[in-house]
Amino acid sequence: MNRTHKLTMLFAAVALLGACGSGGDDPAPTPPSAPSPPDPLAAVPDSAKQSADGLVIYLKTLSLQPSDAREPASLDGVTLPASDGAEPAPV
């Protein structure tokens, strides 16, 4: 081996070993995020259970929310109000 080849190999080895020694530059770990608050529209509110107008407001608000980012609304044990004397409301 000639001298130029030896120097090239020496510099390559120094560069490789120098790159392996950088251990203090790791970013600090991010703290865990707080849990997201519960969805206020996931359960049917009392106002929607008591009057037809409250139910229409709830359904309009619910329809404006993106459906792919929410859990389905639970209707277990809910009796929806009905009004025999009121005119139909546009939904």
N, C-alpha and C positions, 0 to 999 in steps of 0.2 A: 504494500500500500504506500502510496506517496503521501507526502506531508499535507497536501490540500485535501485529500480524501479523509485523512485522520482528523483534521480540523473541522471539516464539515460534519463528520460523525459526532465529534465532541460537542459542537454547538447544537446539533439536533438533540442529543441526549440531555444537554442542559435545558433546552427549551421544553422538552417533554417532562422532565422532572420538576421544572419550575412551575409548570401548569398544574401539576398534581398537588402542590402544597397550598393552594388557596382554599382554606377552610373557614375563614372568618367572615366571609362576605354573604352568608346566607341571610335572607330577609327574615325578620321576626315573624313567627306564625300569627295568623290573624285569629282574634278571639272568636269563639262561636257566636253566631248571631242569636238574638233573642227570638223566641218563638213568635210566629205571627199571631195577631189577635184573632179571636174567633169571628167568623163571618156573621154579621148581624142579620143577614137575610136568609141564613140557613134554616131557621125555625120561623114558623108563621107567627107574627106578632099578635098581641091581644087585640089591637085595633082592627086587624083583618078578620078576627074571629067574631067580633061583636057587630059589625055593620057591613053591608054590601059596599058602601063607599070606601071604607077602610080596606076591604079586600081588593077593590079595583086599584087603589093607590099602591098597595103592596105588589100586585101583579105587574103594574106598569114599571115600578122601580126594579123589580126582579128581571123584567124583560130587557132592561137597559144594560144589565151586567153581562160581561162576556161569559158564556157558558163553559168554555174550555178551561177556565181557571177556578172553577167552583165545584163544590160537592153538590149533589142533587138536594133539593129542598125536601125535608121529611114532612109528610102529611099524616103520620101515625097519630091516631087519637084526636084528629082535628075535625070538628063539624063546622063546615063553612056556612055563613049566614045566607039566608034567602029572604027576599022581600017580595010579598005578594002585591003590594000597592005601589011600589016605586016603578018608574019608567026604566027601561033597559039603558045602561050606560055604555057608551062606545069604549071599546078596549083597544 
